[in-house]
Amino acid sequence: MTNVSGSDHKTSETSGFAPFRQPVFAVLWAATVLGNTGSFMRDVASSWLVTDLSNAPAAVAMVQAAGTLPIFLLAIPAGVMSDILDRRKFLIVIQLLLASVSASLMILSYSGLLTVSSLVALTFVGGIGAALMGPTWQAIVPELVPRQDLKSAVALNSLGINIARSIGPAAGGLILAALGAAVTYSADVISYAFVIAALIWWRRAPDADDALSEHFFGAFRAGLRYARASRELHIVLLRAAIFFAFSSAVWALLPLVARNLLAGDAGFYGILLGAVGAGAIAGALLLPRLRSRLDADGLLLASALATAIVMGVLSIAPPRGLAIMVLLVLGAAWIIALTTLNGAAQAILPNWVRGRALAVYLTVFNGAMALGSLGWGAVAEAVGVPNTLVIGALGLAVVALVLHRIKLPVGEADLVASNHWPEPLIADPIEHDRGPVLILIEYAVRKNDRTAFLQALAELSEERRRDGAYSWGVTEDSADPEKIVEWFMVESWAEHLRQHKRVSKADADLQQETIKFHIGPDRPIVRHFLTLDARRVNRKSKRKTVTT
């Protein structure tokens, strides 16, 4: 990245709108706002139409779940695909898929052939498109702006989504009430044309060739290994799953709240969703001030309690004006919770696995929303919508207070790659797909230091697993107890070479804490062992004999 003058650098840091100086970012941002506006118009039409086709709470909740379940199922594969495919072409294909979904809904609605089953099925296909698109849109942002403007670009993307959230539902509800569902769906089809045109206009630089580039299944396994080994990520996922599972009640049942409890029409339902979007914009603008007074745990607790209060108020069928006011509060609480949890996840993730780990987060988020929607729909069938909202509100308040003791990670570690591991010594070139590989690190540790050393080594084991090891252990020499060998295995030689590039500066500090117990004159001895296939060697030997 080229250096900038002091004045320019300061401007980039102080101006939240600096990314708009980049034409590609500005065009794609505007196209995304337009596309999301159309998507929200489609969603409000589908959510309202299902109440015309069936007044059963389970049917309404099923449509909500159909839109989020694919993201739960496909977010991780989508994160992998965003890393190994041309992102611009991939996004164009996804936009064409989403446009075909809205076109199908338009045709079925116009012809009067739309049913609950077809609506759920097409909503599910639309959810597949959303699942594939989410990680990829996030991944292209660093390509569009200078590094110093990245945080501002992420914030502007969040603002754009909430602008669309405030405009799309209200516009969709009004068009639906005035002109019908077919016209509402057609407006969404048109919005995709603008997004596709913007993506075609963008001349993305081709990906550089990398001898260590990952393939789908290997990258998939590496992402899952990281997620399984990261305790900090586990905390974020737990807090997110519980919050979204309980708060999904209000989203799953909001169409029935608008129609049955508040006696509103499609236009009023759009206004309610627009109020949520407007509240989210206000919450995003207030968030910097709130952060100066509350930490991440305090913000998440406040968001949960505010959401619970909103659910309680809606359960008593308040006047329409009050309902709009509390949904403004819901929007603010929702964006604060989303930003807080997403920020906590972003802060603990190194760049090499960011997309895949965020996909795991999206999986948990949408899985909790989907399963929560289905569950609350079933509860509403049994006890009614008002009682379900009360149960959800009480449950959300209780779990928020209990989980407040489990603190979110601060994410202050330096995750920039350290590149401090020396290149492994090899006698002959090694095929990248050869493996598995066994790595041995031999330490000399005094008996008095053994307990402290093993404690440090246990912390280091988590880093080994995060960066690619699928198995790890520690052994001692039976003839010399002061000789301790740490070992771990990776699936291939290429994966071990990638592991060299993944070690962060924070990990390097952790390794140094371990190495300080080593009493040898030199650094610990590192050896690499490759698996030998005796049958393969034997076959090669026989072929040579026959040739001779």
MINU-883508 format. One record per atom (N, C-alpha, C, CB): x, y, z. Coordinates in steps of 0.2 Angstrom, whole numbers, plus 5000, padded with zeros to 4 digits. Glycine has a CB too. Example, Ala and Ser with C-alpha at 12.3 -4.5 7.8 and 13.67 -1.06 7.14 Angstrom:
<atoms>
506649725039
506249785039
506649845039
505749785045
506449895035
506849955036
506450005039
507049975029
</atoms>
This chain:
<atoms>
500449945000
500050005000
500450065000
499550005006
500350114996
500750174996
500650215002
500550214989
501150255003
501150305009
500750365007
501850325012
500350395012
500050455011
500350505015
499250445012
500150565014
500450625018
500050625025
500350685014
500350665029
500050665036
499350695036
500450705040
499250745032
498550775031
498050725028
498550835027
498250695023
497850645020
497650585024
498050615013
498150565028
498050505033
497550535038
498650485036
497650585041
497150615046
496450625043
497450685049
496450645037
495750655035
495450585034
495750685028
495750535032
495450465031
495250445038
495950415028
495650455043
495450425050
494850465053
496050435054
494850535051
494250575055
493650575051
494550645056
493650555044
493050555040
492750495039
493150595033
492150485042
491850415041
491550405034
491250415046
491650455030
491350455023
491950445018
490950505021
492550445020
493150435016
493150385011
493750425020
492850325012
492750275007
492450295001
492450205010
491950345001
491550364995
492050394990
491050404997
492650414992
493150444987
493350384982
493750474991
493250324984
493450274979
492850254975
493650204983
492850274968
492250264964
491950194964
492450284957
492350144964
492050074964
491650064970
492650024963
491950084976
491550074982
490950114982
492050094988
490950174980
490350214980
489850184975
490550284977
490050164969
489550134965
489250064968
489850114958
489650024970
489449954973
489049974979
489949914974
489150024983
488850034989
488050054987
489150094994
488050104983
487350124980
486950064977
487450184975
487350024973
486949974970
486749924976
487349934965
487149914981
486949864986
486349894990
487549854991
486349954992
485749984995
485149974991
485850064996
485149984984
484549984980
484349904980
484750004973
484849864980
484749794979
484349764986
485349754978
484649794992
484349774998
483649804999
484849795004
483549864997
482949894997
482449844993
482949964994
482649824987
482149774984
482049714988
482449764977
482549684991
482549624995
482049635000
483149604997
482049685004
481649705009
480849705007
481849765013
480849735001
480149744998
479849674997
480149784992
480249624994
480049564993
479949524999
480649524989
480349535004
480149495011
479549525014
480749515015
479349585014
478749615017
478149585013
478749685017
478249575006
477649555002
477549475004
477849554995
478149435005
478049365006
477749355013
478749335005
478049395018
477749385025
477049405026
478249435030
476849455022
476149475022
475649425018
476049545020
475949405012
475549355008
475349295012
475849345002
475849265016
475749205019
475149215024
476349185023
475049275027
474449285031
473849275028
474549345035
473849295021
473249285017
473149215015
473249335010
473649175014
473549105012
473449065018
474249085008
473649085024
473549045030
473649085036
474048975030
473149085040
473249125046
473549085052
472549145049
473849025051
474148985056
474849015058
474248915054
474949025064
475649045066
476249005064
475649055074
476148945063
476648895061
476848915054
476448825062
476348925050
476448945043
476849005042
475848945039
476649055046
477049125046
477749115048
476649175050
477849075053
478549065056
478949025051
478449035063
478548975047
478948935042
479248975037
478448885039
478949035034
479149075029
479849115032
478649125027
479749135038
480349165041
480949115042
480149195048
480749055044
481349005045
481648985038
481048945048
481148985033
481448965026
481949015023
480848965021
481949075025
482349125023
483049125026
482049195024
483049105033
483649105037
483949035037
483549125044
483548975036
483848915037
484448895032
483348865036
484348915025
484948905021
485548935023
484748925014
485548995026
486149035029
486448985034
485949105031
486048955038
486248915043
486648855040
485748895048
486348825035
486648765032
487248785027
486148735028
487248835024
487748855019
488248905020
487348865012
488248935026
488648995027
489348975027
488549025034
489548925030
490248895030
490548875023
490348845035
490148835019
490348825012
490448885008
489848775009
489948935009
489948995006
490549035007
489349045007
490749035014
491449075016
492049045012
491449065023
492048975011
492548945008
492548965001
492548865009
491948964997
491948974990
492149044989
491248964988
491949094994
492149164993
492949174992
491849204998
493349124995
494049124996
494349094990
494349095002
494049044986
494349014981
494049024974
494248934982
493549064973
493249084967
493349154965
492449064967
493249174959
493249244957
492649274960
493249254949
492749324965
492149344969
491649394965
492449394974
491949424960
491449464956
491049424951
491849514951
491349374948
490849324944
490449284949
491349274940
490649264954
490249234959
489649274961
490649204965
489749334963
489149384965
488749394959
489449444967
488949394953
488449404947
488049344947
488849414941
488249284947
487849224947
487349224952
488349164947
487549244958
487049244964
486549294963
487449264971
486649354960
486149404959
485649374953
486549464956
485949344949
485449314944
485049264947
485849274938
485249224951
484849174955
484349204959
485249124960
484449264963
484049294967
483449334962
484349344971
483749354957
483249384952
482749334949
483649424946
482949274948
482549224945
481949204951
482849164943
482149204957
481749194963
481149244963
482049194969
481349304963
480849364963
480449364957
481149424964
480749344951
480349344945
479849284945
480749324939
479949224948
479549174949
478949194954
479849104952
479149224959
478649244964
478149294960
478949284970
478449334956
478049384952
477549354948
478449434948
477749304944
477349264939
476749224943
477749224935
476949194948
476449154952
475949194955
476849114957
476149254958
475749294961
475249334956
476049354965
475449354950
475049384945
474549334943
475549404940
474749264942
474249214939
473849184945
474649164936
473949204951
473549174956
473649104958
472849184954
474249084956
474449014958
474949004964
474848984952
475049064967
475549064973
475149024979
475749134975
475548974982
475248934988
475848944993
475148864986
475648924999
476048925005
476648885003
475748895011
476548825000
477148774999
477648814994
476948714996
477348844988
477848874983
478148934986
477448894977
477748974991
478049024994
478649004998
477549064998
478548955002
479048935007
479648905002
478848875011
479548874997
480048844993
480448894990
479748794988
480148944987
480549004984
480949044989
480049044979
480649054994
480949095000
481549055002
480449105006
481548985002
482148945004
482648954998
481948875004
482448954992
482948964987
483249034987
482648954980
482849084989
483149154990
483649154996
482549204991
483449115001
483949105007
484549075005
483649065012
484549035000
485249004997
485649054994
485048944992
485349094990
485649154987
485949204992
485249194982
485549214997
485849265003
486449225006
485249275008
486349165007
486949125011
487549135007
486749055012
487549125000
488149124996
488349194996
487949094989
487949244996
488149314995
488449345001
487549354993
488249335007
488449365013
489149365014
488149335019
489549315015
490249315016
490649345010
490449245017
490349335004
490749364998
490749434998
490449334992
490149465000
490149545000
490549565005
489349565002
490649535011
491049555016
491749555014
490949515023
491949495010
492649485008
492849535003
492649415006
492449564999
492749614994
492849684997
492249614988
492649695003
492749765005
493449785005
492449775012
493949745008
494649765008
494849775001
495049715011
494549754996
494849764989
494649824986
494549704984
494149864989
493849924987
494049984990
493049924988
494349984996
494650044999
495350035002
494150065005
495650085003
496350085006
496250055013
496650155007
496750025016
496749995022
496550035028
497449965024
496750105028
496550145033
495850165033
496950215033
495450155027
494750165027
494350105028
494650195020
494650055030
494249985030
493649995035
494649935031
493850015041
493350015047
492750065045
493650045053
492950115041
492350165039
491950135034
492650235037
492250095029
491850055024
491450005027
492350025019
491649965032
491249925035
490649955039
491649875041
490750015042
490250045045
489750075040
490550105049
489950105034
489550125029
489150065026
489950155024
489350015026
488949955023
488449935028
489449895022
488549945035
488049925040
487549985039
488349925047
487750045038
487250105037
486850095031
487650165037
487150065026
486750055020
486250005020
487250035014
486349955024
485849895025
485249925029
486249845029
485449965034
484849995038
484550055035
485150025045
484850085030
484450135026
483950095021
484950175021
484150035019
483749995015
483249965019
484149935011
483349945025
482849915030
482349965032
483249895036
482550035032
482050085034
481550105028
482350145036
481850095022
481450115016
481150055013
481950145010
481450005012
481149945009
480549915011
481649885009
480449905018
479849875020
479249925020
479949855028
479349985021
478850035021
478650045013
479050105023
479150055009
478950055002
478549994999
479550064997
478849935001
478549874999
477849865002
478949815002
477749885008
477049885011
476549925007
477049905018
476749985006
476350035002
476150004995
476650105002
476749984991
476549954985
476149894985
477249944981
476249854990
475849794991
475149814992
476049754996
474949864996
474249884998
473949914992
474249925004
474349954988
474049994982
474049954976
474450054981
474549914974
474649884967
474649814967
475249914964
474749784973
474749704973
475449674974
474449684968
475449614975
476149574976
476549574970
475949504979
476249564964
476549554958
477049614957
476149544952
476749674958
477149734956
477649744961
476649794957
477549724968
478049724973
478649684971
477749704980
478549624969
479049574967
479449604961
478749504965
479049634956
479349654950
479849714952
478849684945
479749754957
480149804959
480849774961
479849854964
480749714965
481449684967
481849654961
481249624972
481449634956
481849604950
482249664947
481349574945
481949724946
482249784943
482849804947
481749844943
482849794954
483349814958
484049774957
483249814966
483849704955
484449664954
484849684947
484249594954
484449714943
484749734936
485249784938
484249754932
485149834942
485649884944
486249854948
485349934949
486149804952
486749774955
487149734950
486449724961
486849694946
487249664941
487649704936
486749614937
487249764934
487649814930
488249844934
487149864928
488149854940
488749884944
489349834945
488549904951
489149764946
489649714946
490049704939
489349654948
489649704934
489949704927
490449764926
489349694922
490249824928
490649884927
491249874931
490249944929
491249844937
491849834941
492349794938
491649814948
492949824936
493549784933
493949764939
493949824928
493849704942
494149674947
494849644945
493749624951
495349664949
496049634947
496049554948
496649664951
496349514944
496349444944
496749424950
496549414938
496549364953
496849344959
497549314957
496449284962
498049334962
498749314960
498749234961
499249354965
499249204957
499349134958
499749124964
499749104951
499549074968
499849054974
499948974974
499449074980
500548954975
500648884975
500348854981
501448874975
500248894986
499948864992
499148874993
500348884998
498848904987
498148914988
497748854990
497948944981
497248864994
496848814997
496348784992
496548835003
496148724992
495548694989
494948694993
495748624985
494448674990
493748684994
493848645001
493248664990
493948575000
493848535006
494348545011
493848465004
494948565009
495548575013
495348645017
496148585010
495148695013
494948755017
494448745021
494848815011
493948705019
493348695024
493548665030
492848645020
494048615030
494248585036
494648625040
494648515034
495048665037
495448715041
495048765045
495948755036
494548795041
494048835045
493748805051
493548865040
493448745050
493148705055
493648695061
492848645053
494248675059
494748665065
494948725069
495448635062
494948785065
495048845069
494448855074
495148905064
493848855071
493248865075
493248815081
492648865071
493448755080
493348705085
493848725091
493448635083
494448755089
495048765094
495048835097
495648755090
494648875095
494648945097
494148955103
494548995092
494348955109
493948965115
493649035115
494348965121
493949085112
493649155112
493049155107
494149205110
493149125102
492649115097
492049085100
492849085090
492149025104
491648995107
491149035111
491948935111
491449085115
491149125119
490649175115
491549175123
490949205110
490549245105
489949205102
490949275099
490049145100
489549105097
488949085102
489849035094
489149065108
488749055114
488249115115
489049035120
488549175116
488149235118
487749245112
488649295119
487949245106
487549255100
486949205099
487949255093
487049145100
486549095099
485949105104
486849025100
486149115110
485649125115
485249185114
485949125122
485549245112
485249305111
484749295105
485749365110
485049275100
484549265094
484049215094
485049255088
484149165098
483649115099
483049145102
483849055102
483149185107
482549215111
482249275108
482749225118
482649315105
482449375102
482049355095
482949425101
482249295092
481849285086
481149275087
482149215083
480849275093
480149275094
479749335091
479949265101
480049395092
479749455089
479749455082
480049515092
480249435079
480349435071
479849385068
481049425069
479849325071
479449265068
478649285069
479549205072
478449325074
477749335075
477549405073
477549325082
477949445071
477849515070
477249525064
478449555067
477249485059
476649495054
475949475058
476749445049
475949425062
475349415066
475149475071
475349345069
475749495074
475649555079
475249615075
476249575082
475549625069
475249685065
474549675062
475749695059
474449605060
473749595058
473249585063
473849535053
473449545068
472949515073
472849565079
473049445075
473449575082
473449615088
473349685087
474149605092
473649715081
473549785080
473049805074
474249815078
472749755071
472249765066
472449805061
471649795069
473149795058
473349835053
473349795046
474149845055
473549835041
473549805034
474249795032
473149845029
474349785026
475049775023
475449835024
475049755016
475149895022
475449955023
475749975030
475050015020
475249955035
475449965042
476049925044
474849955046
476049855041
476549815043
477249835040
476449745040
477249865034
477849895031
478049955035
477649925024
477649995038
477850055042
478150025048
477150095044
477849975051
478249945057
478949925056
477849885060
479049885050
479749865048
480149925046
479649815042
479849975043
480250035042
480450075049
479850085038
480050065054
480250095060
480850055063
479650095065
480849995062
481349955064
482049975061
481249875063
481949985054
482550015051
482750085053
482450015043
482250125054
482450195056
482750195063
481850235056
482550145068
482850145074
483550115074
482450095078
483650065069
484350045068
484850095066
484349985063
484550145061
485050195059
485150245065
484650235054
484650255069
484750295075
485250265080
484150315079
485150195081
485650155085
486350155083
485350085086
486450155076
487150155074
487450225075
487050135066
487050275074
487350345075
487450355083
486850395073
487050325087
487150335095
487750285097
486550315098
487950235093
488350185096
489050205098
488450135091
489350255095
490050285097
489950315104
490250335092
489450355105
489350385112
489150325117
488750435112
488750275115
488650225120
489250185122
488150175118
489750175117
490350135118
490750175123
490650125112
490750245124
491150275128
490950265136
491150355127
490350245136
490050235143
489950155145
489350265144
489850115140
489750045141
490250005138
489050025140
490449945141
490849895137
490449855133
491349855142
490749805129
490349765125
489849725129
490849715121
489949695135
489549655138
488949705141
489849625145
489049765143
488549805145
488049825139
488849875148
488349835133
487949855127
487449795125
488349865121
487749735126
487349675124
486849665129
487749615124
486949675136
486449665141
485849715140
486749675148
486049785138
485549835137
485149815131
485949905136
485449795126
485049775120
484549715121
485549755114
484749665125
484349615127
483749635131
484749555130
483849675136
483349705140
482849745137
483649735147
483149785132
482649835128
482249785123
483149885124
482549735120
482149695116
481649655120
482649645113
481749635126
481249605130
480649645132
481549575137
480849715133
480349765135
479849775129
480649825137
480149775123
479749785117
479349725116
480249795111
479549665117
479149605116
478549605121
479549545117
478649635127
478149635132
477649685131
478449655139
477849745128
477349795126
476949775120
477749865124
477249745115
476849715110
476349665112
477349685104
476449625117
476049575119
475349595121
476349525124
475349665124
474749695126
474249725121
474849735132
474449715115
474149755109
474049825110
473449725108
474649865110
474649935112
474349975106
475349955113
474150035107
473950085101
474550085096
473850155104
474350095090
474750085084
475350135085
474450105078
475250195087
475750245088
476350215093
475450315091
476050185099
476550165104
476950105101
476150145110
476550065097
476950005093
477450025089
476449965089
477350085085
477850115081
478450135085
477650165076
478350165091
478850195095
479250135098
478550235101
478950085100
479350025103
479749995098
478949975107
479549995091
479949955086
480550005084
479449945080
480450065085
481050105084
481650085089
480950185085
481350075096
481850045101
482149975099
481450045108
481649935096
481949875094
482449875089
481349825091
482349915084
482849925079
483549955082
482649975073
483549995086
484150025089
484449965093
484050085094
484049925097
484349875101
484649825097
483849845106
484349805091
484549755087
485149775083
483949745081
485249835081
485849845078
486449855083
485849915074
486349875089
486849875094
487049805096
486649915100
486649755096
486849685098
487149655092
486149645099
486949665086
487249645080
487949665079
486849655073
488049735080
488749765079
489149745085
488649845079
488949735091
489349715096
489649645095
488949725103
489149605094
489349535093
489849525087
488749485092
489649555081
490049555075
490749585077
489749585069
490749635080
491449665082
491849625086
491249735085
491549595091
491949545095
492249485091
491449515101
491849465086
492049405082
492649435078
491549375078
492549495075
493049525070
493749535074
492849585067
493649555080
494249575084
494749515086
494049605090
494449455086
494849395088
495049355082
494449355093
494949375076
495049325070
495649355066
494449325066
496149315064
496649335060
496349335053
497249285060
496749365048
496449375042
496449315038
496949425038
496849265039
496849205034
496249165035
497449165036
495849165041
495249125042
494649175043
495449085048
494749235042
494149285044
493549265041
494349355042
493549255034
492949245031
492549175033
493049235023
492949125034
492749055036
492449065043
493249005035
492849095048
492549095055
491949145055
493149125059
491949195051
491349235051
490749195048
491449305047
490849155044
490349115041
490049065047
490649075035
490549045051
490349005057
489849045061
490948975061
490049105062
489649155066
488949165063
489949225067
488949175056
488349185052
487849115053
488449195045
488249055053
487848995054
487548995060
488348935053
487849015066
487549015072
486949065072
488049025078
487149125070
486649175070
485949155066
486849235067
486049135060
485449115056
485149045059
485649105049
485549005061
485248945064
484848955070
485848895066
485048995074
484649015080
484049055078
485049065085
484049095073
483449135071
482949085068
483649185066
483249035064
482848985060
482448945065
483148945055
482848905069
482548865074
482148895079
483148825078
482348955081
481948995086
481249015083
482349065088
481249035076
480649055073
480148995073
480749075066
480448935071
480048875071
479748855078
480448815068
480248865083
479948845090
479448895092
480548845094
479548965091
479049005094
478449005090
479349085093
478448985083
477848975080
477448915083
478048955072
477748865085
477448805088
477148825095
477948745089
477548865098
477248885105
476648935104
477848925109
476648975099
476149025098
475448985096
476249075092
475548925092
475048885090
474648855097
475248825086
475048845102
474848815108
474548865113
475348775111
474848915114
474648965119
474449035116
475248975124
474549045110
474349115107
474949155107
473849145111
474849205102
475449255101
475549295107
475249305095
475049325110
475249375116
475649335122
474649405119
475449275123
475749235129
476449215126
475349175130
476549195120
477249185117
477649235118
477149155110
477449295116
477949355117
478149365124
477549415114
477649355129
477849365136
478349315138
477149355140
478249255136
478749195138
479449215135
478449125135
479449235128
480049255125
480449315129
479949275118
480049365131
480249425134
480649405141
479749475135
480249365145
480549335151
481149295150
479949305155
481149255146
481649205144
482249245142
481549155139
482249295138
482749335135
483049375141
482549385130
482649405145
482949445151
483349405156
482349485155
483049345157
483349295162
484049275159
482949235164
484049255153
484749225150
485249285149
484549185144
484949345148
485449395147
485749415153
485049455144
485449415159
485749425165
486249375168
485149435171
486049305166
486449255168
487149255164
486049185167
487049265157
487649255153
488049325153
487349245145
487849375156
488249435157
488849415161
487849485161
488849365165
489449345169
490049315164
489249295174
489749295158
490249265153
490449315149
489949205149
491049345150
491249405147
491449395139
491849445150
491249445135
491549435128
492249455128
491149485124
492649415123
493349435122
493449505120
493649385117
493949535123
494149605121
494449605114
494649635126
494849555112
495149555106
495749605105
494649565101
496249605110
496749655109
497449625107
496849685116
497449565105
498049525103
498249555096
497949455103
498849555095
499149565088
499149505084
499849595089
498649505079
498549445075
498849455068
497749435074
499349505067
499649505061
500149455061
500049575060
500249425055
500749365054
501449385056
500749335047
501749345060
502449355062
502949335057
502549325069
502849285054
503349255049
503949235052
503449295043
503949215059
504649205062
504849135062
504549225069
504449085060
504649015059
505149015053
504048975058
505748985054
506148965048
505848915044
506848945051
506148925038
505848875033
506148805035
506148885026
505748745034
505948685036
506448655032
505348635037
506948615035
507448585031
507248525027
508048575035
507348525021
507148465017
507748435013
506548485012
507748375012
508348345008
508148345001
508448275010
507548334999
507348334992
506648374992
507248264989
506448394986
505748424985
505248384987
505648454978
504748414991
504148374994
503548394990
504148385001
503148344988
502448354985
502048394990
502148294982
501648444988
501248474993
500648434996
500948534989
500448384992
499848344995
500148284999
499448324989
500748285000
501048225004
500848235011
501748215003
500648185014
500548195022
500148125024
500048255023
500048125031
500048185035
500848195037
499648165041
500948245041
501548275043
501648275050
501748335040
502148245053
502248245061
502748295062
502448175063
502648345066
503148385069
503348375076
502848465067
503948375077
504248355084
504648415086
504648295084
504548445092
504948495095
505248475102
504548565096
505848465102
506248435108
506448495113
506748395106
506248495119
506448545124
506848505129
505748575127
507248545132
507648525138
507348565144
508448525138
507048535149
506648575154
506848545161
505948575153
507048595166
507248575172
506648545176
507548625177
506748495180
506148465184
505748515188
506348415189
506048565191
505748615195
505248655191
506248655199
505448665184
505048705179
504548665176
505548745175
504448605177
504048565173
503348585173
504048485175
503048595179
502348615180
502148675176
502148625187
502548735177
502448795173
502548785166
502948845176
503048745164
503148735157
502548695153
503748695156
502248645157
501648615154
501048655154
501548555158
501048705158
500448755158
500548795152
500448795165
501148825151
501248865145
501148825139
501948895145
501348755139
501248715133
500548705131
501648655134
500148695137
499448685136
499148745132
499048675142
499348805134
499048865130
499248865123
499248925134
499948845122
500148845115
499848795111
500948825115
499548735114
499248685110
498648715107
499048625115
498248755110
497648785106
497948825100
497348835111
498448865100
498748895094
498848845089
499348935096
499248795091
499348745086
498748715082
499748685089
498248705086
497648675083
497248725079
497148645089
497248785081
496948845077
497248855070
496948905081
497948845070
498248855064
498348795059
498948885066
498048745061
498048685057
498248615059
498548695051
498448605065
498548545068
497948505070
499048545074
497848445068
497248405069
497348355075
497048365063
497948355077
498148315083
498748345087
498248235081
498748335093
499348365097
499448325103
499148445099
500048325106
500248295112
500948315114
500148215111
501048285120
501748295123
501948235127
501648355129
502648215126
502948155129
503548175132
503048105123
503748125136
504448135140
504848075138
504348145147
505548085138
506048035137
506047985143
506748065135
505947925143
505947875148
506647875152
505747805146
507147885147
507847885150
508147955153
508347865145
507748005151
507948075153
507348115154
508448105148
507048115160
506448155161
506448225159
506248145168
507048255159
507148325157
507048335150
507748355160
507048285146
506948295139
506248285137
507348245135
505848335135
505148335134
505048345126
504748385138
504648315123
504448325116
503748335115
504648255112
503648395112
502948415109
502848395102
502848495110
502348365101
502148345094
501448365092
502248265093
501448375085
500748385082
500748365075
500548465083
500148355072
500148325066
499648375061
499848255066
499848385055
499448415050
499348375044
499848485048
498848385040
498648335035
499048335029
497948355033
499448385028
499848385022
500448435023
499448405015
500948425018
501548465018
501348535017
502048445013
500848545012
500648615010
500248645016
500148615004
499948605020
499548635026
500048655031
499048585029
500648625032
501148645036
501448705034
501648585037
501648715027
501848775025
501448835026
502048765017
500748825025
500248875027
500348895034
499548855025
500448845038
500448855045
501048905047
500548785049
501548895043
502148945044
501849015043
502648925040
501449025038
501149095037
500649115042
500949095030
500349075045
499749085049
499949115056
499249025050
500549095059
500649115066
500749185066
501349075067
500349215071
500349285072
500849305077
499649305075
500849375078
501349395083
501149385090
501449475082
500549375091
500249355098
500449285099
499549365099
500449245094
500649175095
501349165096
500449135088
501749215092
502449215093
502649225101
502849265088
502349275104
502449295111
502249235115
502049355113
501749195113
501549135117
502049085117
500849115115
502349075111
502849025110
503549045114
503049015102
503649105114
504249135117
504149115125
504349205116
503549125127
503449105135
503549035136
502749125137
503448995131
503648915132
504348905131
503248875126
504648935126
505348925125
505848945130
505548955118
505648995134
506049025140
506248965145
505749085143
505848915145
505948865150
506548815147
505348825151
506648825141
507148775138
507848795140
507148785130
508248745142
508948755145
509448735141
508948725152
509348715135
509848695130
510248755128
509548655125
510848745125
511248795122
510948825116
511948775121
510548795113
510248815107
509448815107
510448775100
509148835102
508448835103
508148765102
508148875097
507548745104
507248685104
507348655097
506548675106
507548585097
507648555090
506948535087
508048485091
506848555081
506248545077
506348495072
505948615074
505948445071
506048395066
505348385063
506348325069
505348365056
504748355052
504848285049
504748405046
504248245050
504248175048
503648165043
504248125054
503748135037
503248125032
503048055033
503548145025
502448045032
502147975032
502447935025
501447975032
502647875027
502947825021
502347775020
503647795023
502147765014
501747715012
502147655010
501147735007
502247605014
502647545012
502447515006
502647495018
501747505005
501447474999
501647504993
500747465000
501647574993
501747614988
502547614986
501547694989
502947614991
503647604990
503847544987
504047614996
503447484989
503547424986
503347414979
503147364991
502847444977
502547444970
503047484966
501847474970
503347534968
503847574964
504447534963
504047644968
504647494968
505247454968
505147394963
505447424975
504547364963
504447314958
504447344951
503747284960
504147404950
504147434943
504847444941
503747494943
505247464945
505947474943
506347414941
506347514949
506147354945
506447294944
506247264937
506247244949
505647274935
505347244929
505647284923
504547254929
505747354924
506047394919
506747374917
505947464921
507147364923
507847334922
507847274918
508147334929
</atoms>
